[in-house]
């Protein structure tokens, strides 16, 4: 309430001061600093810098490990039995053997009654 009363008194005083003319008094205190001005324009773009020097070549990479030995292949399938061969040709007939010697003449038998004579063929 105190501030509202002071404020209303200040307004009334200012309103009445405009109606009464008096000689000018001493200069008042210096006014407050003005607001900050607007931000200036952005400056021009700077020059692009020089390209850097080329880097050194990297070291040679390590040699890779030797690969694992491959698995042993599967055993091949057993082959089929071959076809039976043809029967050989019949051999030549052998030569006829030499003729055997003529056998000896048999002994002469005695003649008797009822005797049988046996004749042996030659070999």
Secondary structure per residue as TSV (DSSP state, phi and psi in degrees):
chain	resnum	aa	ss	phi	psi
A	1	X	-	360.0	-34.2
A	2	X	H	-62.2	-44.1
A	3	X	H	-69.5	-36.8
A	4	X	H	-66.5	-36.0
A	5	X	H	-66.8	-44.7
A	6	X	H	-63.4	-40.4
A	7	X	H	-64.8	-43.4
A	8	X	H	-66.3	-34.9
A	9	X	H	-67.2	-39.4
A	10	X	H	-63.8	-41.3
A	11	X	H	-65.5	-42.6
A	12	X	H	-65.1	-39.9
A	13	X	H	-64.2	-44.3
A	14	X	H	-66.3	-37.1
A	15	X	H	-66.0	-42.5
A	16	X	H	-73.2	-29.2
A	17	X	H	-66.0	-30.0
A	18	X	T	-68.8	-22.1
A	19	X	T	-89.8	-26.2
A	20	X	-	-102.3	131.6
A	21	X	-	-105.3	131.0
A	22	X	-	-135.1	163.2
A	23	X	-	-64.1	153.1
A	24	X	-	-65.6	137.2
A	25	X	-	-89.6	-172.3
A	26	X	S	-64.9	157.6
A	27	X	-	-62.6	144.6
A	28	X	-	-76.7	174.2
A	29	X	-	-66.7	161.6
A	30	X	-	-62.7	140.3
A	31	X	-	-69.3	167.9
A	32	X	-	-71.9	157.8
A	33	X	-	-65.5	139.1
A	34	X	-	-68.6	168.1
A	35	X	-	-66.2	157.4
A	36	X	-	-67.3	137.2
A	37	X	-	-67.8	167.4
A	38	X	-	-65.2	153.6
A	39	X	-	-66.4	135.7
A	40	X	-	-70.7	170.0
A	41	X	-	-66.5	155.3
A	42	X	-	-70.0	138.3
A	43	X	-	-67.1	166.7
A	44	X	-	-65.4	154.2
A	45	X	-	-70.2	135.5
A	46	X	-	-71.5	164.7
A	47	X	-	-70.6	148.6
A	48	X	-	-73.1	135.4
A	49	X	-	-70.5	163.2
A	50	X	-	-67.8	152.6
A	51	X	-	-68.4	137.1
A	52	X	-	-68.9	162.2
A	53	X	-	-67.9	152.9
A	54	X	-	-68.6	138.2
A	55	X	-	-72.2	163.0
A	56	X	-	-69.9	153.2
A	57	X	-	-69.1	137.7
A	58	X	-	-69.7	163.1
A	59	X	-	-70.9	155.4
A	60	X	-	-66.5	137.5
A	61	X	-	-69.5	160.3
A	62	X	-	-69.8	150.9
A	63	X	-	-70.7	137.7
A	64	X	-	-70.2	160.3
A	65	X	-	-70.3	152.4
A	66	X	-	-68.2	138.8
A	67	X	-	-67.8	159.6
A	68	X	-	-70.4	152.4
A	69	X	-	-68.5	139.1
A	70	X	-	-68.3	159.6
A	71	X	-	-70.5	152.5
A	72	X	-	-69.2	137.1
A	73	X	-	-68.6	159.7
A	74	X	-	-69.0	152.9
A	75	X	-	-68.7	137.4
A	76	X	-	-67.6	158.5
A	77	X	-	-69.4	149.0
A	78	X	-	-70.5	135.9
A	79	X	-	-71.0	161.1
A	80	X	-	-75.5	156.5
A	81	X	-	-70.7	136.1
A	82	X	-	-68.0	161.3
A	83	X	-	-69.0	149.1
A	84	X	-	-69.4	135.9
A	85	X	-	-69.8	161.3
A	86	X	-	-69.8	152.6
A	87	X	-	-69.7	136.3
A	88	X	-	-64.7	161.3
A	89	X	-	-68.9	150.7
A	90	X	-	-68.2	136.5
A	91	X	-	-69.4	163.1
A	92	X	-	-68.8	148.3
A	93	X	-	-68.6	135.1
A	94	X	-	-67.0	160.7
A	95	X	-	-68.4	150.6
A	96	X	-	-69.9	135.8
A	97	X	-	-65.9	160.6
A	98	X	-	-66.6	151.9
A	99	X	-	-70.6	132.1
A	100	X	-	-70.1	162.1
A	101	X	-	-69.2	151.4
A	102	X	-	-73.1	133.6
A	103	X	-	-70.7	163.9
A	104	X	-	-71.5	149.4
A	105	X	-	-71.2	136.2
A	106	X	-	-68.0	161.6
A	107	X	-	-72.0	148.9
A	108	X	-	-81.1	126.4
A	109	X	-	-83.1	168.2
A	110	X	-	-89.3	145.0
A	111	X	-	-91.2	131.7
A	112	X	-	-144.2	172.6
A	113	X	T	-75.7	130.3
A	114	X	T	75.5	15.5
A	115	X	-	-82.7	150.5
A	116	X	-	-111.4	139.8
A	117	X	-	-103.2	128.8
A	118	X	-	-104.2	128.0
A	119	X	-	-104.8	124.5
A	120	X	-	-101.3	124.1
A	121	X	-	-69.3	158.4
A	122	X	-	-76.2	150.3
A	123	X	-	-100.3	360.0
